[in-house]
Amino acid sequence: MVGKKKGVDEFSGTETTGHEWDGIRELDTPLPRWWLWVFYATIVWAFGYWILYPSWPTLSGYMPGILHQSQRADVEQAVLELRSKREEMGKMLGTATLEQIEADPNLFQFAREAGKSVFGDNCATCHGSGAQGFKGYPNLNDDVWLWGGKLEDIKHTIQVGVRSTSPDTRQSQMPAFGRDAMLESKQIDDLVEYVVSLAGRPANTEAVGRARQTFKEQCAVCHGEDGKGKRELGAPNLTDTEWLYGGERSDIRAQIVTGRGGVMPTWGSRLDPMTIDALAVYVHSLGGGE
């Protein structure tokens, strides 16, 4: 039941509003004066904002405000200024050599950031967002390079691709010794042990002995008699612990049997020279470049 009788609360000494619910009376506690002044100030601020800046919509547009300020115009101006700066740096990047780019801190930073963006759009799908690679896709952070890790080497690989459409593409192909019946299954098993031994891992010594001649006849022409590979042929070093398709015996056997070889696109036909330079600088800067 609601009453309308005002009075003073005997416990708090505060006036009541006259409202009462089931014996509970509502106190008429005033707001703190500082809070009221802040509230009034926000009202004044709102009216001032409506007058100075774009605010209310109208039938034909909106009230522009006496300052005629526009965030859209500010953004467009900022974009124009940024584009102008980028065009200037882009011209420098387009005419500088790779060595000049790395020697100029500002140009290097510009190229690296541009290359990072391009890498994310075009390369991260295979090599990973951090260029760490995956099984079958090289890690670009280490110092293992089939075709060379110098800046010019990286740029050329990006331009022509690997086993791709360019007439100058990096080209290498490991024979499918098992699939094409070039070696018997027992020979392949022995060859696996031999390759494992090249990396300094425990291996069956009898199998290694049997495979020594097979390796010399079938594999040394590309990988070298010492198994350290040949960059001019894109043949990997078999004596380290880096394995593109995995270093387990089953992985090595699968490679010998099928001769797997991935394809890297020919980016020279998709990206302009300036972008390729920036991408090469970024990849080289990841830490594994020579």
C-alpha positions as a Markdown table, in Angstrom:
| # | Residue | x | y | z |
|---|---|---|---|---|
| 1 | Met | 0.0 | 0.0 | 0.0 |
| 2 | Val | 1.4 | 3.4 | -1.0 |
| 3 | Gly | 1.1 | 6.4 | 1.2 |
| 4 | Lys | 1.6 | 10.1 | 0.3 |
| 5 | Lys | 2.5 | 11.6 | 3.7 |
| 6 | Lys | 5.9 | 13.4 | 3.8 |
| 7 | Gly | 8.0 | 13.5 | 6.9 |
| 8 | Val | 11.5 | 13.0 | 8.4 |
| 9 | Asp | 12.9 | 9.6 | 8.9 |
| 10 | Glu | 13.5 | 9.2 | 12.6 |
| 11 | Phe | 16.6 | 7.0 | 12.1 |
| 12 | Ser | 18.6 | 8.9 | 9.5 |
| 13 | Gly | 17.0 | 12.4 | 9.9 |
| 14 | Thr | 16.5 | 12.6 | 6.2 |
| 15 | Glu | 13.2 | 13.9 | 4.7 |
| 16 | Thr | 11.0 | 11.3 | 2.9 |
| 17 | Thr | 9.3 | 11.7 | -0.4 |
| 18 | Gly | 5.9 | 10.6 | 1.0 |
| 19 | His | 6.0 | 7.3 | -0.7 |
| 20 | Glu | 5.6 | 4.2 | 1.4 |
| 21 | Trp | 5.5 | 0.5 | 0.5 |
| 22 | Asp | 4.5 | -2.0 | 3.1 |
| 23 | Gly | 5.8 | 0.2 | 5.9 |
| 24 | Ile | 9.0 | 1.1 | 4.1 |
| 25 | Arg | 9.3 | 4.8 | 3.4 |
| 26 | Glu | 11.4 | 6.3 | 0.5 |
| 27 | Leu | 14.1 | 8.7 | 1.6 |
| 28 | Asp | 14.5 | 12.0 | -0.4 |
| 29 | Thr | 18.3 | 11.9 | -0.3 |
| 30 | Pro | 19.8 | 14.7 | -2.5 |
| 31 | Leu | 22.5 | 13.9 | -5.0 |
| 32 | Pro | 26.1 | 15.2 | -4.1 |
| 33 | Arg | 26.5 | 18.7 | -5.3 |
| 34 | Trp | 29.7 | 17.9 | -7.2 |
| 35 | Trp | 27.8 | 15.2 | -9.1 |
| 36 | Leu | 25.1 | 17.7 | -10.1 |
| 37 | Trp | 27.7 | 20.2 | -11.4 |
| 38 | Val | 29.4 | 17.5 | -13.5 |
| 39 | Phe | 26.0 | 16.5 | -14.9 |
| 40 | Tyr | 25.2 | 20.1 | -15.7 |
| 41 | Ala | 28.6 | 20.5 | -17.3 |
| 42 | Thr | 28.0 | 17.5 | -19.6 |
| 43 | Ile | 24.8 | 19.1 | -20.8 |
| 44 | Val | 26.6 | 22.4 | -21.6 |
| 45 | Trp | 29.4 | 20.4 | -23.3 |
| 46 | Ala | 26.8 | 18.5 | -25.4 |
| 47 | Phe | 25.2 | 21.7 | -26.6 |
| 48 | Gly | 28.6 | 23.2 | -27.4 |
| 49 | Tyr | 29.6 | 20.0 | -29.3 |
| 50 | Trp | 26.4 | 20.2 | -31.3 |
| 51 | Ile | 27.2 | 23.8 | -32.3 |
| 52 | Leu | 30.9 | 23.3 | -33.1 |
| 53 | Tyr | 31.0 | 19.8 | -34.7 |
| 54 | Pro | 28.9 | 17.8 | -37.2 |
| 55 | Ser | 25.9 | 16.4 | -35.3 |
| 56 | Trp | 22.2 | 16.2 | -36.1 |
| 57 | Pro | 21.0 | 14.8 | -39.4 |
| 58 | Thr | 18.9 | 16.9 | -41.6 |
| 59 | Leu | 16.7 | 16.2 | -44.6 |
| 60 | Ser | 19.6 | 16.9 | -47.0 |
| 61 | Gly | 22.6 | 15.8 | -44.9 |
| 62 | Tyr | 23.6 | 16.8 | -41.5 |
| 63 | Met | 24.5 | 19.9 | -39.5 |
| 64 | Pro | 28.2 | 20.6 | -40.3 |
| 65 | Gly | 29.0 | 22.7 | -37.2 |
| 66 | Ile | 30.6 | 26.1 | -37.3 |
| 67 | Leu | 34.1 | 24.4 | -37.3 |
| 68 | His | 33.2 | 22.4 | -40.4 |
| 69 | Gln | 35.4 | 19.5 | -39.0 |
| 70 | Ser | 35.1 | 16.1 | -40.7 |
| 71 | Gln | 36.7 | 12.9 | -39.6 |
| 72 | Arg | 36.2 | 11.5 | -43.0 |
| 73 | Ala | 38.2 | 14.4 | -44.5 |
| 74 | Asp | 40.9 | 13.9 | -41.9 |
| 75 | Val | 41.2 | 10.2 | -42.7 |
| 76 | Glu | 41.4 | 11.0 | -46.5 |
| 77 | Gln | 44.1 | 13.6 | -45.9 |
| 78 | Ala | 46.1 | 11.2 | -43.7 |
| 79 | Val | 45.8 | 8.5 | -46.4 |
| 80 | Leu | 47.0 | 10.9 | -49.0 |
| 81 | Glu | 50.0 | 11.9 | -46.9 |
| 82 | Leu | 50.8 | 8.3 | -46.2 |
| 83 | Arg | 50.5 | 7.4 | -49.9 |
| 84 | Ser | 52.8 | 10.2 | -50.8 |
| 85 | Lys | 55.4 | 9.1 | -48.3 |
| 86 | Arg | 55.1 | 5.5 | -49.6 |
| 87 | Glu | 55.4 | 6.6 | -53.2 |
| 88 | Glu | 58.6 | 8.4 | -52.3 |
| 89 | Met | 60.1 | 5.4 | -50.5 |
| 90 | Gly | 58.7 | 3.1 | -53.2 |
| 91 | Lys | 60.6 | 5.0 | -55.9 |
| 92 | Met | 63.8 | 4.7 | -53.8 |
| 93 | Leu | 63.1 | 1.0 | -53.3 |
| 94 | Gly | 62.5 | 0.5 | -57.0 |
| 95 | Thr | 65.8 | 2.1 | -58.0 |
| 96 | Ala | 68.1 | 0.9 | -55.2 |
| 97 | Thr | 70.1 | -2.3 | -55.3 |
| 98 | Leu | 69.5 | -4.9 | -52.6 |
| 99 | Glu | 72.8 | -4.0 | -51.0 |
| 100 | Gln | 71.8 | -0.3 | -50.9 |
| 101 | Ile | 68.5 | -1.2 | -49.4 |
| 102 | Glu | 70.2 | -3.1 | -46.5 |
| 103 | Ala | 72.7 | -0.3 | -46.0 |
| 104 | Asp | 70.0 | 2.4 | -45.6 |
| 105 | Pro | 68.1 | 1.9 | -42.3 |
| 106 | Asn | 65.0 | 3.8 | -43.3 |
| 107 | Leu | 64.8 | 2.1 | -46.7 |
| 108 | Phe | 65.5 | -1.3 | -45.1 |
| 109 | Gln | 62.7 | -0.8 | -42.6 |
| 110 | Phe | 60.3 | 0.2 | -45.3 |
| 111 | Ala | 61.2 | -2.8 | -47.4 |
| 112 | Arg | 61.0 | -5.2 | -44.5 |
| 113 | Glu | 57.6 | -4.0 | -43.5 |
| 114 | Ala | 56.3 | -4.1 | -47.1 |
| 115 | Gly | 57.8 | -7.5 | -47.5 |
| 116 | Lys | 56.2 | -8.8 | -44.3 |
| 117 | Ser | 52.8 | -7.7 | -45.6 |
| 118 | Val | 53.4 | -9.4 | -49.0 |
| 119 | Phe | 54.7 | -12.5 | -47.2 |
| 120 | Gly | 51.5 | -12.7 | -45.1 |
| 121 | Asp | 49.3 | -12.4 | -48.2 |
| 122 | Asn | 51.2 | -14.8 | -50.5 |
| 123 | Cys | 53.7 | -17.0 | -48.7 |
| 124 | Ala | 52.4 | -17.7 | -45.2 |
| 125 | Thr | 49.9 | -20.3 | -46.5 |
| 126 | Cys | 52.8 | -22.7 | -47.1 |
| 127 | His | 55.7 | -21.4 | -45.0 |
| 128 | Gly | 53.6 | -20.4 | -42.0 |
| 129 | Ser | 52.9 | -16.9 | -40.6 |
| 130 | Gly | 56.3 | -17.0 | -38.8 |
| 131 | Ala | 58.0 | -18.6 | -41.8 |
| 132 | Gln | 58.7 | -21.6 | -39.6 |
| 133 | Gly | 57.7 | -24.0 | -42.4 |
| 134 | Phe | 55.9 | -27.3 | -42.2 |
| 135 | Lys | 56.6 | -30.8 | -43.4 |
| 136 | Gly | 57.3 | -30.4 | -47.1 |
| 137 | Tyr | 57.6 | -26.6 | -46.8 |
| 138 | Pro | 61.0 | -25.1 | -45.9 |
| 139 | Asn | 61.7 | -23.3 | -42.7 |
| 140 | Leu | 63.0 | -19.8 | -43.7 |
| 141 | Asn | 64.3 | -18.9 | -40.3 |
| 142 | Asp | 67.2 | -21.4 | -40.3 |
| 143 | Asp | 70.4 | -21.3 | -42.3 |
| 144 | Val | 69.6 | -24.3 | -44.5 |
| 145 | Trp | 69.2 | -23.2 | -48.1 |
| 146 | Leu | 69.0 | -25.6 | -51.1 |
| 147 | Trp | 69.6 | -22.9 | -53.6 |
| 148 | Gly | 71.6 | -20.4 | -51.5 |
| 149 | Gly | 70.7 | -18.0 | -48.7 |
| 150 | Lys | 72.3 | -14.8 | -50.0 |
| 151 | Leu | 70.0 | -11.9 | -50.8 |
| 152 | Glu | 70.5 | -12.3 | -54.5 |
| 153 | Asp | 69.9 | -16.1 | -54.2 |
| 154 | Ile | 66.6 | -15.6 | -52.3 |
| 155 | Lys | 65.5 | -12.9 | -54.8 |
| 156 | His | 66.1 | -15.2 | -57.8 |
| 157 | Thr | 64.3 | -18.1 | -56.1 |
| 158 | Ile | 61.3 | -15.9 | -55.5 |
| 159 | Gln | 61.4 | -14.6 | -59.1 |
| 160 | Val | 61.6 | -17.9 | -60.9 |
| 161 | Gly | 60.1 | -20.3 | -58.4 |
| 162 | Val | 61.0 | -24.0 | -57.9 |
| 163 | Arg | 59.8 | -26.6 | -60.5 |
| 164 | Ser | 57.4 | -24.0 | -61.7 |
| 165 | Thr | 56.3 | -22.3 | -64.9 |
| 166 | Ser | 59.3 | -20.0 | -65.5 |
| 167 | Pro | 61.8 | -21.2 | -68.2 |
| 168 | Asp | 64.5 | -20.3 | -65.7 |
| 169 | Thr | 62.8 | -21.9 | -62.7 |
| 170 | Arg | 64.9 | -23.7 | -60.1 |
| 171 | Gln | 64.8 | -27.2 | -61.2 |
| 172 | Ser | 65.7 | -30.5 | -59.5 |
| 173 | Gln | 64.1 | -33.8 | -59.3 |
| 174 | Met | 64.9 | -36.8 | -57.2 |
| 175 | Pro | 64.2 | -40.1 | -59.0 |
| 176 | Ala | 61.4 | -42.3 | -57.6 |
| 177 | Phe | 63.8 | -45.3 | -57.0 |
| 178 | Gly | 61.0 | -47.5 | -55.7 |
| 179 | Arg | 58.0 | -46.4 | -57.7 |
| 180 | Asp | 59.9 | -46.7 | -61.0 |
| 181 | Ala | 61.5 | -50.0 | -59.9 |
| 182 | Met | 65.0 | -48.5 | -60.2 |
| 183 | Leu | 66.0 | -50.2 | -56.9 |
| 184 | Glu | 64.7 | -53.3 | -55.2 |
| 185 | Ser | 63.0 | -53.0 | -51.8 |
| 186 | Lys | 66.0 | -54.5 | -50.0 |
| 187 | Gln | 68.3 | -52.0 | -51.6 |
| 188 | Ile | 66.1 | -49.2 | -50.5 |
| 189 | Asp | 66.1 | -50.5 | -46.9 |
| 190 | Asp | 69.9 | -50.6 | -46.9 |
| 191 | Leu | 70.0 | -47.1 | -48.5 |
| 192 | Val | 67.8 | -45.8 | -45.7 |
| 193 | Glu | 70.4 | -47.0 | -43.1 |
| 194 | Tyr | 73.2 | -45.5 | -45.1 |
| 195 | Val | 71.5 | -42.1 | -45.2 |
| 196 | Val | 70.7 | -42.3 | -41.5 |
| 197 | Ser | 74.4 | -43.0 | -40.8 |
| 198 | Leu | 75.4 | -39.9 | -42.8 |
| 199 | Ala | 73.7 | -37.8 | -40.3 |
| 200 | Gly | 75.7 | -39.4 | -37.5 |
| 201 | Arg | 72.8 | -41.4 | -36.1 |
| 202 | Pro | 73.0 | -45.1 | -35.1 |
| 203 | Ala | 72.5 | -47.4 | -38.1 |
| 204 | Asn | 72.8 | -51.0 | -39.1 |
| 205 | Thr | 76.5 | -51.3 | -40.0 |
| 206 | Glu | 75.9 | -54.3 | -42.4 |
| 207 | Ala | 73.2 | -52.4 | -44.3 |
| 208 | Val | 75.5 | -49.4 | -44.5 |
| 209 | Gly | 78.2 | -51.5 | -46.0 |
| 210 | Arg | 75.9 | -53.0 | -48.6 |
| 211 | Ala | 74.5 | -49.6 | -49.5 |
| 212 | Arg | 77.8 | -47.8 | -49.9 |
| 213 | Gln | 78.1 | -48.8 | -53.6 |
| 214 | Thr | 74.5 | -48.1 | -54.3 |
| 215 | Phe | 74.7 | -44.6 | -52.9 |
| 216 | Lys | 77.9 | -44.0 | -55.0 |
| 217 | Glu | 76.2 | -45.2 | -58.2 |
| 218 | Gln | 72.7 | -43.7 | -57.7 |
| 219 | Cys | 72.9 | -40.8 | -55.3 |
| 220 | Ala | 76.4 | -39.3 | -55.2 |
| 221 | Val | 76.0 | -37.5 | -58.6 |
| 222 | Cys | 73.6 | -35.0 | -56.9 |
| 223 | His | 74.3 | -35.3 | -53.2 |
| 224 | Gly | 78.1 | -35.7 | -53.5 |
| 225 | Glu | 80.1 | -38.7 | -52.4 |
| 226 | Asp | 80.2 | -37.2 | -48.9 |
| 227 | Gly | 76.4 | -36.7 | -48.9 |
| 228 | Lys | 76.8 | -32.9 | -48.3 |
| 229 | Gly | 74.7 | -32.0 | -51.3 |
| 230 | Lys | 75.2 | -29.6 | -54.2 |
| 231 | Arg | 73.5 | -26.2 | -54.3 |
| 232 | Glu | 73.9 | -25.8 | -58.0 |
| 233 | Leu | 71.6 | -28.9 | -58.3 |
| 234 | Gly | 69.3 | -28.0 | -55.4 |
| 235 | Ala | 70.4 | -31.3 | -53.8 |
| 236 | Pro | 70.1 | -31.2 | -50.0 |
| 237 | Asn | 72.8 | -32.0 | -47.5 |
| 238 | Leu | 72.2 | -35.4 | -46.0 |
| 239 | Thr | 74.7 | -35.0 | -43.2 |
| 240 | Asp | 72.8 | -32.4 | -41.1 |
| 241 | Thr | 69.7 | -32.9 | -39.0 |
| 242 | Glu | 67.4 | -30.9 | -41.2 |
| 243 | Trp | 64.8 | -32.9 | -43.2 |
| 244 | Leu | 62.3 | -31.3 | -45.4 |
| 245 | Tyr | 60.0 | -34.3 | -45.4 |
| 246 | Gly | 60.9 | -35.7 | -42.0 |
| 247 | Gly | 63.9 | -37.5 | -40.6 |
| 248 | Glu | 62.4 | -40.8 | -39.4 |
| 249 | Arg | 63.3 | -43.9 | -41.3 |
| 250 | Ser | 59.8 | -44.2 | -42.7 |
| 251 | Asp | 60.1 | -40.6 | -44.0 |
| 252 | Ile | 63.5 | -41.2 | -45.6 |
| 253 | Arg | 62.2 | -44.4 | -47.2 |
| 254 | Ala | 59.1 | -42.7 | -48.6 |
| 255 | Gln | 61.4 | -40.1 | -50.1 |
| 256 | Ile | 63.6 | -42.6 | -51.8 |
| 257 | Val | 60.6 | -44.6 | -53.1 |
| 258 | Thr | 58.6 | -41.7 | -54.4 |
| 259 | Gly | 61.1 | -38.9 | -55.0 |
| 260 | Arg | 58.8 | -36.2 | -53.7 |
| 261 | Gly | 59.5 | -32.6 | -54.9 |
| 262 | Gly | 57.4 | -29.6 | -54.1 |
| 263 | Val | 56.5 | -26.6 | -56.3 |
| 264 | Met | 57.0 | -23.0 | -55.4 |
| 265 | Pro | 55.2 | -20.5 | -57.7 |
| 266 | Thr | 57.0 | -18.2 | -60.1 |
| 267 | Trp | 56.4 | -14.9 | -58.4 |
| 268 | Gly | 58.2 | -12.9 | -61.0 |
| 269 | Ser | 55.0 | -13.1 | -63.2 |
| 270 | Arg | 52.7 | -12.2 | -60.3 |
| 271 | Leu | 54.6 | -9.5 | -58.3 |
| 272 | Asp | 56.3 | -6.4 | -59.5 |
| 273 | Pro | 60.1 | -6.0 | -59.1 |
| 274 | Met | 59.8 | -3.6 | -56.2 |
| 275 | Thr | 57.6 | -6.0 | -54.3 |
| 276 | Ile | 60.0 | -8.9 | -55.0 |
| 277 | Asp | 62.9 | -6.9 | -53.6 |
| 278 | Ala | 60.9 | -6.1 | -50.5 |
| 279 | Leu | 60.0 | -9.8 | -50.1 |
| 280 | Ala | 63.6 | -10.9 | -50.5 |
| 281 | Val | 64.7 | -8.4 | -47.9 |
| 282 | Tyr | 62.1 | -9.6 | -45.5 |
| 283 | Val | 63.0 | -13.3 | -45.9 |
| 284 | His | 66.7 | -12.5 | -45.7 |
| 285 | Ser | 66.1 | -10.6 | -42.5 |
| 286 | Leu | 64.3 | -13.4 | -40.7 |
| 287 | Gly | 67.6 | -14.7 | -39.4 |
| 288 | Gly | 68.5 | -17.5 | -41.7 |
| 289 | Gly | 69.9 | -15.5 | -44.6 |
| 290 | Glu | 73.5 | -15.8 | -45.4 |
